[in-house]
Amino acid sequence: MKKKSIIAMSALAVGALALAGCTNADVASRNLSKEADHFEVQRHIVGVNGITNDFAFEVVGRCSIADHGHQLEVTCKHGPDEYRKHIIGLSDNTFYVAEQMESIDVSVYHTKVIVKPETLIPEIELQTGKQ
């Protein structure tokens, strides 16, 4: 029990040190990103061809964005248990703008930590045979 307390206190100390140099804007930005990754933020994402100024693509919804250089991965929630992943290739002359459509309430004083039990407990598949 004492070992668990020491581990918990160490984790809190590391977290506090990591946040010590952060501004309110840093904390709010990090919390907004976490909310977006949990599909709580309505976004409007537009890709623009930098040479012609034409729209190359548009995505609107509760979406999480992962920019991998020349590939943009946009995962959107379309229903209670329905998700779709859109993979968009980016070139040297194409850029995107992601606009947050509405404000959401996030704390600038606390960092939000989300733990999902289903990621900690493995999925067990039980198969039985006839005897």
The first five atom37 places (N, CA, C, CB, O) and aatype in JSON, in Angstrom:
{
  "aatype": [12, 11, 11, 11, 15, 9, 9, 0, 12, 15, 0, 10, 0, 19, 7, 0, 10, 0, 10, 0, 7, 4, 16, 2, 0, 3, 19, 0, 15, 1, 2, 10, 15, 11, 6, 0, 3, 8, 13, 6, 19, 5, 1, 8, 9, 19, 7, 19, 2, 7, 9, 16, 2, 3, 13, 0, 13, 6, 19, 19, 7, 1, 4, 15, 9, 0, 3, 8, 7, 8, 5, 10, 6, 19, 16, 4, 11, 8, 7, 14, 3, 6, 18, 1, 11, 8, 9, 9, 7, 10, 15, 3, 2, 16, 13, 18, 19, 0, 6, 5, 12, 6, 15, 9, 3, 19, 15, 19, 18, 8, 16, 11, 19, 9, 19, 11, 14, 6, 16, 10, 9, 14, 6, 9, 6, 10, 5, 16, 7, 11, 5],
  "atom_mask": [
    [1, 1, 1, 1, 1],
    [1, 1, 1, 1, 1],
    [1, 1, 1, 1, 1],
    [1, 1, 1, 1, 1],
    [1, 1, 1, 1, 1],
    [1, 1, 1, 1, 1],
    [1, 1, 1, 1, 1],
    [1, 1, 1, 1, 1],
    [1, 1, 1, 1, 1],
    [1, 1, 1, 1, 1],
    [1, 1, 1, 1, 1],
    [1, 1, 1, 1, 1],
    [1, 1, 1, 1, 1],
    [1, 1, 1, 1, 1],
    [1, 1, 1, 0, 1],
    [1, 1, 1, 1, 1],
    [1, 1, 1, 1, 1],
    [1, 1, 1, 1, 1],
    [1, 1, 1, 1, 1],
    [1, 1, 1, 1, 1],
    [1, 1, 1, 0, 1],
    [1, 1, 1, 1, 1],
    [1, 1, 1, 1, 1],
    [1, 1, 1, 1, 1],
    [1, 1, 1, 1, 1],
    [1, 1, 1, 1, 1],
    [1, 1, 1, 1, 1],
    [1, 1, 1, 1, 1],
    [1, 1, 1, 1, 1],
    [1, 1, 1, 1, 1],
    [1, 1, 1, 1, 1],
    [1, 1, 1, 1, 1],
    [1, 1, 1, 1, 1],
    [1, 1, 1, 1, 1],
    [1, 1, 1, 1, 1],
    [1, 1, 1, 1, 1],
    [1, 1, 1, 1, 1],
    [1, 1, 1, 1, 1],
    [1, 1, 1, 1, 1],
    [1, 1, 1, 1, 1],
    [1, 1, 1, 1, 1],
    [1, 1, 1, 1, 1],
    [1, 1, 1, 1, 1],
    [1, 1, 1, 1, 1],
    [1, 1, 1, 1, 1],
    [1, 1, 1, 1, 1],
    [1, 1, 1, 0, 1],
    [1, 1, 1, 1, 1],
    [1, 1, 1, 1, 1],
    [1, 1, 1, 0, 1],
    [1, 1, 1, 1, 1],
    [1, 1, 1, 1, 1],
    [1, 1, 1, 1, 1],
    [1, 1, 1, 1, 1],
    [1, 1, 1, 1, 1],
    [1, 1, 1, 1, 1],
    [1, 1, 1, 1, 1],
    [1, 1, 1, 1, 1],
    [1, 1, 1, 1, 1],
    [1, 1, 1, 1, 1],
    [1, 1, 1, 0, 1],
    [1, 1, 1, 1, 1],
    [1, 1, 1, 1, 1],
    [1, 1, 1, 1, 1],
    [1, 1, 1, 1, 1],
    [1, 1, 1, 1, 1],
    [1, 1, 1, 1, 1],
    [1, 1, 1, 1, 1],
    [1, 1, 1, 0, 1],
    [1, 1, 1, 1, 1],
    [1, 1, 1, 1, 1],
    [1, 1, 1, 1, 1],
    [1, 1, 1, 1, 1],
    [1, 1, 1, 1, 1],
    [1, 1, 1, 1, 1],
    [1, 1, 1, 1, 1],
    [1, 1, 1, 1, 1],
    [1, 1, 1, 1, 1],
    [1, 1, 1, 0, 1],
    [1, 1, 1, 1, 1],
    [1, 1, 1, 1, 1],
    [1, 1, 1, 1, 1],
    [1, 1, 1, 1, 1],
    [1, 1, 1, 1, 1],
    [1, 1, 1, 1, 1],
    [1, 1, 1, 1, 1],
    [1, 1, 1, 1, 1],
    [1, 1, 1, 1, 1],
    [1, 1, 1, 0, 1],
    [1, 1, 1, 1, 1],
    [1, 1, 1, 1, 1],
    [1, 1, 1, 1, 1],
    [1, 1, 1, 1, 1],
    [1, 1, 1, 1, 1],
    [1, 1, 1, 1, 1],
    [1, 1, 1, 1, 1],
    [1, 1, 1, 1, 1],
    [1, 1, 1, 1, 1],
    [1, 1, 1, 1, 1],
    [1, 1, 1, 1, 1],
    [1, 1, 1, 1, 1],
    [1, 1, 1, 1, 1],
    [1, 1, 1, 1, 1],
    [1, 1, 1, 1, 1],
    [1, 1, 1, 1, 1],
    [1, 1, 1, 1, 1],
    [1, 1, 1, 1, 1],
    [1, 1, 1, 1, 1],
    [1, 1, 1, 1, 1],
    [1, 1, 1, 1, 1],
    [1, 1, 1, 1, 1],
    [1, 1, 1, 1, 1],
    [1, 1, 1, 1, 1],
    [1, 1, 1, 1, 1],
    [1, 1, 1, 1, 1],
    [1, 1, 1, 1, 1],
    [1, 1, 1, 1, 1],
    [1, 1, 1, 1, 1],
    [1, 1, 1, 1, 1],
    [1, 1, 1, 1, 1],
    [1, 1, 1, 1, 1],
    [1, 1, 1, 1, 1],
    [1, 1, 1, 1, 1],
    [1, 1, 1, 1, 1],
    [1, 1, 1, 1, 1],
    [1, 1, 1, 1, 1],
    [1, 1, 1, 1, 1],
    [1, 1, 1, 1, 1],
    [1, 1, 1, 0, 1],
    [1, 1, 1, 1, 1],
    [1, 1, 1, 1, 1]
  ],
  "atom_positions": [
    [[0.83, -1.19, 0.0], [0.0, 0.0, 0.0], [0.87, 1.25, 0.0], [-0.94, 0.0, 1.21], [0.58, 2.22, -0.7]],
    [[1.96, 1.22, 0.81], [2.86, 2.36, 0.88], [3.54, 2.59, -0.47], [3.9, 2.16, 1.98], [3.76, 3.74, -0.86]],
    [[3.87, 1.5, -1.17], [4.52, 1.6, -2.47], [3.6, 2.28, -3.48], [4.93, 0.2, -2.97], [4.06, 3.09, -4.29]],
    [[2.31, 1.96, -3.45], [1.35, 2.59, -4.36], [1.24, 4.08, -4.08], [-0.03, 1.94, -4.22], [1.13, 4.87, -5.02]],
    [[1.28, 4.48, -2.81], [1.21, 5.9, -2.46], [2.43, 6.65, -2.97], [1.09, 6.07, -0.95], [2.32, 7.77, -3.46]],
    [[3.59, 6.03, -2.86], [4.83, 6.66, -3.33], [4.78, 6.82, -4.85], [6.07, 5.82, -2.92], [5.16, 7.86, -5.38]],
    [[4.3, 5.79, -5.56], [4.19, 5.86, -7.01], [3.21, 6.95, -7.42], [3.75, 4.51, -7.59], [3.48, 7.71, -8.34]],
    [[2.07, 7.03, -6.73], [1.07, 8.04, -7.05], [1.61, 9.44, -6.8], [-0.2, 7.82, -6.22], [1.41, 10.34, -7.62]],
    [[2.3, 9.65, -5.68], [2.87, 10.96, -5.38], [3.95, 11.33, -6.38], [3.44, 10.97, -3.96], [4.06, 12.5, -6.77]],
    [[4.75, 10.35, -6.82], [5.79, 10.61, -7.82], [5.16, 11.04, -9.14], [6.67, 9.37, -8.03], [5.64, 11.97, -9.79]],
    [[4.09, 10.35, -9.53], [3.4, 10.7, -10.77], [2.83, 12.11, -10.71], [2.29, 9.7, -11.07], [2.9, 12.86, -11.68]],
    [[2.26, 12.48, -9.57], [1.72, 13.83, -9.4], [2.82, 14.88, -9.44], [0.96, 13.93, -8.07], [2.64, 15.95, -10.02]],
    [[3.96, 14.57, -8.84], [5.08, 15.51, -8.85], [5.61, 15.72, -10.27], [6.21, 15.01, -7.95], [5.9, 16.85, -10.66]],
    [[5.73, 14.64, -11.03], [6.18, 14.76, -12.42], [5.19, 15.58, -13.23], [6.37, 13.37, -13.06], [5.59, 16.42, -14.03]],
    [[3.91, 15.33, -13.03], [2.88, 16.09, -13.74], [2.92, 17.57, -13.38], [0.0, 0.0, 0.0], [2.78, 18.43, -14.24]],
    [[3.12, 17.86, -12.11], [3.2, 19.26, -11.67], [4.42, 19.96, -12.27], [3.24, 19.34, -10.13], [4.34, 21.12, -12.67]],
    [[5.55, 19.25, -12.33], [6.75, 19.83, -12.93], [6.55, 20.07, -14.42], [7.95, 18.92, -12.71], [7.01, 21.09, -14.95]],
    [[5.88, 19.16, -15.08], [5.64, 19.32, -16.51], [4.75, 20.52, -16.8], [5.0, 18.05, -17.09], [4.9, 21.18, -17.83]],
    [[3.83, 20.81, -15.89], [2.9, 21.93, -16.09], [3.43, 23.25, -15.55], [1.58, 21.61, -15.44], [2.84, 24.3, -15.81]],
    [[4.53, 23.22, -14.8], [5.02, 24.42, -14.14], [5.34, 25.55, -15.11], [6.25, 24.1, -13.33], [5.08, 26.71, -14.8]],
    [[5.88, 25.23, -16.27], [6.25, 26.26, -17.23], [5.14, 26.6, -18.2], [0.0, 0.0, 0.0], [5.36, 27.37, -19.14]],
    [[3.96, 26.06, -18.01], [2.86, 26.26, -18.96], [2.1, 27.54, -18.64], [1.9, 25.07, -18.93], [1.94, 27.93, -17.48]],
    [[1.64, 28.19, -19.7], [0.76, 29.34, -19.53], [-0.68, 28.86, -19.53], [1.0, 30.39, -20.65], [-0.96, 27.7, -19.84]],
    [[-1.6, 29.74, -19.2], [-3.02, 29.4, -19.26], [-3.41, 28.99, -20.68], [-3.9, 30.58, -18.78], [-4.23, 28.09, -20.87]],
    [[-2.83, 29.66, -21.67], [-3.14, 29.33, -23.06], [-2.66, 27.92, -23.41], [-2.49, 30.37, -24.02], [-3.33, 27.19, -24.14]],
    [[-1.5, 27.53, -22.88], [-0.99, 26.17, -23.13], [-1.93, 25.12, -22.56], [0.42, 26.0, -22.51], [-2.24, 24.13, -23.22]],
    [[-2.4, 25.35, -21.33], [-3.3, 24.39, -20.68], [-4.64, 24.34, -21.41], [-3.51, 24.76, -19.2], [-5.17, 23.26, -21.65]],
    [[-5.18, 25.51, -21.77], [-6.46, 25.54, -22.49], [-6.32, 24.86, -23.84], [-6.95, 26.99, -22.67], [-7.21, 24.11, -24.24]],
    [[-5.22, 25.11, -24.55], [-5.0, 24.49, -25.85], [-4.91, 22.97, -25.74], [-3.73, 25.04, -26.49], [-5.5, 22.25, -26.54]],
    [[-4.17, 22.5, -24.74], [-4.04, 21.06, -24.52], [-5.39, 20.44, -24.18], [-3.02, 20.77, -23.4], [-5.72, 19.35, -24.66]],
    [[-6.17, 21.12, -23.35], [-7.48, 20.6, -22.98], [-8.45, 20.61, -24.16], [-8.06, 21.4, -21.82], [-9.26, 19.7, -24.3]],
    [[-8.38, 21.65, -25.02], [-9.2, 21.67, -26.23], [-8.84, 20.51, -27.16], [-9.03, 23.02, -26.96], [-9.72, 19.88, -27.74]],
    [[-7.55, 20.24, -27.29], [-7.11, 19.12, -28.13], [-7.63, 17.79, -27.58], [-5.57, 19.09, -28.23], [-8.06, 16.92, -28.34]],
    [[-7.59, 17.64, -26.26], [-8.12, 16.4, -25.65], [-9.61, 16.26, -25.91], [-7.84, 16.39, -24.13], [-10.09, 15.18, -26.23]],
    [[-10.34, 17.37, -25.78], [-11.78, 17.33, -26.04], [-12.05, 16.97, -27.5], [-12.43, 18.68, -25.68], [-12.97, 16.2, -27.79]],
    [[-11.26, 17.53, -28.42], [-11.44, 17.22, -29.84], [-11.15, 15.75, -30.1], [-10.51, 18.11, -30.7], [-11.83, 15.11, -30.9]],
    [[-10.14, 15.2, -29.43], [-9.82, 13.78, -29.61], [-10.89, 12.87, -29.03], [-8.49, 13.47, -28.97], [-10.92, 11.67, -29.32]],
    [[-11.77, 13.43, -28.21], [-12.9, 12.67, -27.67], [-14.21, 13.1, -28.35], [-13.01, 12.87, -26.14], [-15.3, 12.85, -27.83]],
    [[-14.08, 13.75, -29.51], [-15.21, 14.12, -30.38], [-16.2, 15.06, -29.71], [-15.94, 12.88, -30.81], [-17.41, 14.95, -29.92]],
    [[-15.69, 15.98, -28.91], [-16.53, 16.97, -28.23], [-16.46, 18.33, -28.91], [-16.11, 17.1, -26.78], [-17.15, 19.26, -28.48]],
    [[-15.65, 18.47, -29.97], [-15.45, 19.76, -30.63], [-15.94, 19.68, -32.07], [-13.96, 20.19, -30.57], [-15.5, 18.82, -32.83]],
    [[-16.83, 20.58, -32.43], [-17.31, 20.68, -33.81], [-16.28, 21.45, -34.62], [-18.73, 21.37, -33.88], [-15.94, 22.59, -34.28]],
    [[-15.79, 20.83, -35.7], [-14.76, 21.47, -36.52], [-15.19, 21.59, -37.98], [-13.46, 20.68, -36.44], [-16.03, 20.84, -38.47]],
    [[-14.59, 22.57, -38.64], [-14.75, 22.76, -40.08], [-13.32, 22.77, -40.65], [-15.55, 24.12, -40.43], [-12.56, 23.7, -40.4]],
    [[-12.98, 21.73, -41.41], [-11.63, 21.56, -41.93], [-11.69, 21.76, -43.45], [-11.03, 20.15, -41.56], [-12.45, 21.09, -44.14]],
    [[-10.88, 22.67, -43.94], [-10.87, 22.98, -45.37], [-9.45, 22.86, -45.89], [-11.44, 24.41, -45.64], [-8.52, 23.42, -45.31]],
    [[-9.28, 22.14, -46.99], [-8.0, 22.05, -47.67], [-8.0, 22.99, -48.86], [0.0, 0.0, 0.0], [-8.97, 23.04, -49.62]],
    [[-6.92, 23.73, -49.02], [-6.84, 24.73, -50.08], [-5.61, 24.47, -50.94], [-6.8, 26.17, -49.48], [-4.52, 24.21, -50.42]],
    [[-5.78, 24.55, -52.25], [-4.67, 24.48, -53.18], [-4.01, 25.86, -53.17], [-5.14, 24.06, -54.63], [-4.64, 26.85, -53.54]],
    [[-2.76, 25.93, -52.74], [-2.07, 27.2, -52.59], [-1.76, 27.9, -53.9], [0.0, 0.0, 0.0], [-1.48, 29.1, -53.9]],
    [[-1.79, 27.19, -55.02], [-1.51, 27.8, -56.32], [-2.78, 28.37, -56.93], [-0.87, 26.77, -57.28], [-2.79, 29.52, -57.39]],
    [[-3.86, 27.6, -56.94], [-5.1, 28.04, -57.58], [-6.07, 28.69, -56.6], [-5.78, 26.87, -58.25], [-7.05, 29.3, -57.02]],
    [[-5.83, 28.55, -55.29], [-6.71, 29.04, -54.23], [-8.08, 28.35, -54.24], [-6.9, 30.53, -54.37], [-9.04, 28.87, -53.67]],
    [[-8.16, 27.19, -54.89], [-9.4, 26.42, -54.9], [-9.46, 25.49, -53.69], [-9.52, 25.6, -56.21], [-8.43, 25.08, -53.16]],
    [[-10.69, 25.18, -53.24], [-10.86, 24.19, -52.17], [-10.51, 22.82, -52.72], [-12.31, 24.21, -51.6], [-10.98, 22.43, -53.79]],
    [[-9.7, 22.09, -51.99], [-9.34, 20.73, -52.38], [-10.22, 19.72, -51.64], [-7.85, 20.46, -52.08], [-10.55, 18.67, -52.2]],
    [[-10.59, 20.02, -50.4], [-11.48, 19.15, -49.62], [-12.1, 19.96, -48.5], [-10.71, 17.92, -49.06], [-11.66, 21.05, -48.17]],
    [[-13.16, 19.38, -47.92], [-13.85, 20.0, -46.79], [-14.43, 18.9, -45.91], [-14.96, 20.97, -47.28], [-15.06, 17.96, -46.41]],
    [[-14.22, 19.01, -44.61], [-14.77, 18.07, -43.64], [-15.4, 18.89, -42.52], [-13.68, 17.08, -43.09], [-14.77, 19.8, -41.99]],
    [[-16.64, 18.58, -42.17], [-17.33, 19.27, -41.08], [-17.86, 18.21, -40.12], [-18.49, 20.19, -41.62], [-18.5, 17.25, -40.55]],
    [[-17.61, 18.39, -38.83], [-18.13, 17.45, -37.85], [-17.31, 17.43, -36.59], [0.0, 0.0, 0.0], [-16.4, 18.24, -36.4]],
    [[-17.64, 16.49, -35.74], [-16.9, 16.3, -34.49], [-15.72, 15.38, -34.83], [-17.81, 15.69, -33.33], [-15.84, 14.16, -34.81]],
    [[-14.59, 16.03, -35.13], [-13.46, 15.31, -35.72], [-12.17, 15.52, -34.94], [-13.26, 15.75, -37.15], [-11.93, 16.58, -34.37]],
    [[-11.36, 14.48, -34.95], [-10.0, 14.52, -34.42], [-9.05, 14.54, -35.6], [-9.72, 13.3, -33.47], [-9.27, 13.82, -36.58]],
    [[-8.0, 15.35, -35.52], [-7.07, 15.51, -36.64], [-5.69, 15.0, -36.23], [-6.99, 16.99, -37.09], [-5.2, 15.3, -35.14]],
    [[-5.07, 14.23, -37.12], [-3.67, 13.81, -36.94], [-2.93, 14.16, -38.22], [-3.56, 12.26, -36.61], [-3.21, 13.61, -39.28]],
    [[-1.98, 15.07, -38.1], [-1.19, 15.52, -39.25], [0.11, 14.73, -39.28], [-0.9, 17.07, -39.19], [0.93, 14.83, -38.37]],
    [[0.29, 13.93, -40.34], [1.49, 13.1, -40.49], [2.33, 13.61, -41.66], [1.11, 11.62, -40.71], [2.85, 12.81, -42.44]],
    [[2.47, 14.91, -41.79], [3.28, 15.48, -42.86], [2.51, 15.55, -44.15], [0.0, 0.0, 0.0], [1.75, 16.49, -44.38]],
    [[2.69, 14.57, -45.0], [2.0, 14.57, -46.3], [0.68, 13.8, -46.25], [2.89, 13.99, -47.38], [0.07, 13.55, -47.29]],
    [[0.25, 13.43, -45.06], [-1.01, 12.71, -44.92], [-1.77, 13.24, -43.71], [-0.78, 11.18, -44.78], [-1.23, 13.3, -42.6]],
    [[-3.0, 13.63, -43.94], [-3.86, 14.12, -42.87], [-4.89, 13.04, -42.57], [-4.55, 15.47, -43.27], [-5.62, 12.61, -43.47]],
    [[-4.95, 12.61, -41.32], [-5.94, 11.62, -40.91], [-7.0, 12.32, -40.06], [-5.27, 10.43, -40.12], [-6.7, 12.88, -39.01]],
    [[-8.23, 12.29, -40.55], [-9.35, 12.93, -39.87], [-10.33, 11.83, -39.47], [-10.04, 14.01, -40.78], [-10.9, 11.16, -40.33]],
    [[-10.53, 11.65, -38.17], [-11.46, 10.66, -37.65], [-12.66, 11.41, -37.08], [-10.79, 9.74, -36.57], [-12.5, 12.26, -36.2]],
    [[-13.85, 11.08, -37.57], [-15.06, 11.81, -37.18], [-16.09, 10.87, -36.56], [-15.66, 12.54, -38.39], [-16.2, 9.71, -36.94]],
    [[-16.84, 11.4, -35.61], [-17.93, 10.66, -34.99], [-19.22, 11.02, -35.72], [-18.05, 10.98, -33.46], [-19.59, 12.19, -35.82]],
    [[-19.9, 9.99, -36.24], [-21.13, 10.22, -37.01], [-22.38, 9.77, -36.27], [-21.04, 9.49, -38.33], [-23.49, 10.02, -36.73]],
    [[-22.23, 9.11, -35.14], [-23.36, 8.64, -34.35], [-22.84, 8.14, -33.02], [0.0, 0.0, 0.0], [-21.64, 8.19, -32.77]],
    [[-23.73, 7.64, -32.16], [-23.3, 7.18, -30.83], [-22.16, 6.17, -30.88], [-24.47, 6.58, -30.1], [-21.25, 6.23, -30.05]],
    [[-22.19, 5.25, -31.82], [-21.13, 4.24, -31.95], [-20.65, 4.13, -33.38], [-21.63, 2.88, -31.46], [-20.25, 3.05, -33.82]],
    [[-20.69, 5.23, -34.11], [-20.3, 5.21, -35.52], [-19.18, 6.22, -35.77], [-21.52, 5.52, -36.43], [-19.34, 7.41, -35.52]],
    [[-18.05, 5.72, -36.25], [-16.88, 6.55, -36.52], [-16.4, 6.3, -37.95], [-15.74, 6.25, -35.51], [-16.52, 5.19, -38.47]],
    [[-15.87, 7.34, -38.57], [-15.32, 7.22, -39.92], [-13.97, 7.91, -39.96], [-16.28, 7.82, -40.98], [-13.79, 8.99, -39.41]],
    [[-13.02, 7.25, -40.62], [-11.68, 7.81, -40.75], [-11.46, 8.21, -42.2], [-10.59, 6.78, -40.29], [-11.66, 7.42, -43.12]],
    [[-11.04, 9.45, -42.39], [-10.78, 9.99, -43.72], [-9.27, 10.25, -43.8], [-11.62, 11.3, -44.0], [-8.71, 10.93, -42.95]],
    [[-8.63, 9.72, -44.82], [-7.21, 9.93, -45.02], [-7.03, 10.82, -46.25], [-6.44, 8.56, -45.18], [-7.5, 10.48, -47.34]],
    [[-6.37, 11.94, -46.06], [-6.23, 12.94, -47.11], [-4.75, 13.15, -47.38], [-6.93, 14.28, -46.71], [-3.97, 13.44, -46.47]],
    [[-4.36, 12.99, -48.64], [-2.97, 13.24, -49.01], [-2.74, 14.73, -49.18], [0.0, 0.0, 0.0], [-3.55, 15.43, -49.79]],
    [[-1.63, 15.23, -48.64], [-1.28, 16.64, -48.76], [-0.04, 16.76, -49.65], [-1.03, 17.28, -47.36], [0.86, 15.93, -49.59]],
    [[-0.02, 17.79, -50.48], [1.14, 18.02, -51.33], [1.84, 19.3, -50.89], [0.73, 18.1, -52.83], [1.41, 19.96, -49.94]],
    [[2.91, 19.64, -51.58], [3.66, 20.85, -51.24], [2.85, 22.12, -51.43], [4.92, 20.92, -52.07], [3.11, 23.13, -50.79]],
    [[1.85, 22.07, -52.33], [1.08, 23.28, -52.6], [-0.33, 23.24, -52.0], [0.99, 23.5, -54.09], [-1.16, 24.08, -52.33]],
    [[-0.59, 22.27, -51.13], [-1.91, 22.17, -50.48], [-1.73, 22.35, -48.98], [-2.59, 20.81, -50.8], [-0.83, 21.77, -48.38]],
    [[-2.59, 23.16, -48.39], [-2.58, 23.33, -46.95], [-4.01, 23.21, -46.44], [-1.96, 24.7, -46.55], [-4.96, 23.25, -47.23]],
    [[-4.17, 23.07, -45.13], [-5.52, 22.98, -44.57], [-5.67, 23.94, -43.41], [-5.82, 21.55, -44.11], [-4.7, 24.34, -42.77]],
    [[-6.92, 24.31, -43.17], [-7.28, 25.15, -42.04], [-8.37, 24.41, -41.27], [-7.77, 26.58, -42.51], [-9.36, 23.98, -41.86]],
    [[-8.19, 24.26, -39.97], [-9.2, 23.62, -39.12], [-9.77, 24.68, -38.19], [-8.59, 22.42, -38.3], [-9.05, 25.24, -37.36]],
    [[-11.05, 24.95, -38.32], [-11.72, 25.96, -37.53], [-12.62, 25.28, -36.5], [-12.54, 26.92, -38.43], [-13.38, 24.37, -36.83]],
    [[-12.53, 25.73, -35.25], [-13.44, 25.25, -34.22], [-14.72, 26.03, -34.36], [-12.84, 25.41, -32.78], [-14.71, 27.26, -34.29]],
    [[-15.84, 25.33, -34.55], [-17.12, 25.97, -34.88], [-17.83, 26.61, -33.69], [-18.02, 24.97, -35.51], [-18.59, 27.57, -33.86]],
    [[-17.59, 26.1, -32.5], [-18.27, 26.65, -31.32], [-17.32, 26.59, -30.14], [-19.58, 25.86, -31.01], [-16.42, 25.76, -30.11]],
    [[-17.52, 27.46, -29.19], [-16.66, 27.44, -28.01], [-17.13, 26.33, -27.06], [-16.67, 28.82, -27.29], [-18.31, 25.99, -27.01]],
    [[-16.18, 25.78, -26.33], [-16.52, 24.8, -25.29], [-15.79, 25.21, -24.02], [-16.13, 23.34, -25.73], [-14.78, 25.92, -24.07]],
    [[-16.3, 24.77, -22.91], [-15.76, 25.15, -21.61], [-14.64, 24.18, -21.23], [-16.86, 25.16, -20.53], [-14.89, 22.99, -21.0]],
    [[-13.41, 24.69, -21.17], [-12.29, 23.9, -20.66], [-11.61, 24.73, -19.57], [-11.28, 23.52, -21.8], [-11.61, 25.96, -19.62]],
    [[-11.04, 24.05, -18.62], [-10.39, 24.73, -17.51], [-8.98, 25.15, -17.9], [-10.37, 23.84, -16.27], [-8.27, 24.39, -18.56]],
    [[-8.57, 26.34, -17.49], [-7.19, 26.76, -17.67], [-6.38, 26.47, -16.41], [-7.12, 28.27, -18.03], [-5.17, 26.71, -16.38]],
    [[-7.03, 25.96, -15.38], [-6.36, 25.69, -14.12], [-6.06, 24.22, -13.9], [-7.2, 26.19, -12.99], [-5.25, 23.87, -13.04]],
    [[-6.69, 23.36, -14.67], [-6.5, 21.93, -14.47], [-6.31, 21.25, -15.82], [-7.69, 21.32, -13.72], [-6.89, 21.63, -16.83]],
    [[-5.48, 20.24, -15.8], [-5.33, 19.4, -16.99], [-6.28, 18.23, -16.84], [-3.85, 18.92, -17.17], [-6.36, 17.62, -15.78]],
    [[-6.99, 17.93, -17.89], [-7.96, 16.85, -17.86], [-7.27, 15.54, -18.21], [-9.13, 17.13, -18.84], [-6.6, 15.45, -19.24]],
    [[-7.42, 14.54, -17.38], [-6.89, 13.22, -17.62], [-8.06, 12.28, -17.79], [-5.94, 12.75, -16.46], [-8.93, 12.2, -16.92]],
    [[-8.09, 11.56, -18.9], [-9.2, 10.67, -19.2], [-8.67, 9.25, -19.24], [-9.89, 11.04, -20.53], [-7.77, 8.94, -20.01]],
    [[-9.23, 8.38, -18.41], [-8.85, 6.97, -18.39], [-10.08, 6.17, -18.79], [-8.32, 6.54, -16.98], [-11.14, 6.28, -18.18]],
    [[-9.9, 5.36, -19.82], [-11.01, 4.52, -20.28], [-10.73, 3.09, -19.81], [-11.17, 4.58, -21.85], [-9.75, 2.49, -20.23]],
    [[-11.6, 2.55, -18.96], [-11.37, 1.21, -18.41], [-11.21, 0.14, -19.48], [-12.5, 0.82, -17.48], [-10.47, -0.82, -19.3]],
    [[-11.91, 0.3, -20.62], [-11.83, -0.72, -21.66], [-10.45, -0.82, -22.28], [-12.85, -0.44, -22.75], [-10.12, -1.83, -22.91]],
    [[-9.61, 0.21, -22.11], [-8.25, 0.13, -22.62], [-7.32, -0.53, -21.62], [-7.74, 1.51, -22.99], [-6.23, -0.98, -21.98]],
    [[-7.72, -0.59, -20.36], [-6.9, -1.21, -19.33], [-7.2, -2.69, -19.16], [-7.1, -0.5, -18.03], [-6.31, -3.47, -18.81]],
    [[-8.44, -3.07, -19.39], [-8.86, -4.46, -19.22], [-8.92, -5.12, -20.6], [-10.24, -4.55, -18.49], [-9.65, -4.64, -21.47]],
    [[-8.18, -6.19, -20.8], [-8.18, -6.81, -22.13], [-9.53, -7.44, -22.46], [-7.08, -7.86, -22.22], [-10.27, -7.87, -21.58]],
    [[-9.81, -7.46, -23.75], [-11.05, -8.09, -24.2], [-10.83, -9.6, -24.17], [-11.45, -7.6, -25.65], [-9.85, -10.11, -24.71]],
    [[-11.73, -10.3, -23.54], [-11.61, -11.74, -23.4], [-12.69, -12.4, -24.25], [-11.73, -12.18, -21.91], [-13.88, -12.09, -24.13]],
    [[-12.26, -13.31, -25.09], [-13.2, -14.03, -25.92], [-13.26, -15.47, -25.4], [-12.79, -13.98, -27.44], [-12.25, -16.17, -25.38]],
    [[-14.43, -15.9, -25.0], [-14.61, -17.22, -24.43], [-15.21, -18.15, -25.47], [-15.49, -17.17, -23.19], [-16.28, -17.88, -26.02]],
    [[-14.51, -19.24, -25.73], [-15.02, -20.24, -26.66], [-15.14, -21.55, -25.91], [-14.1, -20.39, -27.93], [-14.2, -21.99, -25.24]],
    [[-16.29, -22.16, -26.04], [-16.5, -23.45, -25.38], [-16.87, -24.48, -26.44], [-17.6, -23.36, -24.28], [-17.47, -24.15, -27.46]],
    [[-16.52, -25.7, -26.18], [-16.85, -26.77, -27.11], [-17.83, -27.73, -26.47], [0.0, 0.0, 0.0], [-18.03, -27.73, -25.26]],
    [[-18.43, -28.55, -27.3], [-19.36, -29.55, -26.78], [-18.56, -30.76, -26.31], [-20.42, -29.97, -27.88], [-17.56, -31.14, -26.92]],
    [[-19.01, -31.36, -25.22], [-18.33, -32.54, -24.68], [-19.22, -33.74, -24.76], [-17.89, -32.31, -23.24], [-18.82, -34.83, -24.36]]
  ]
}
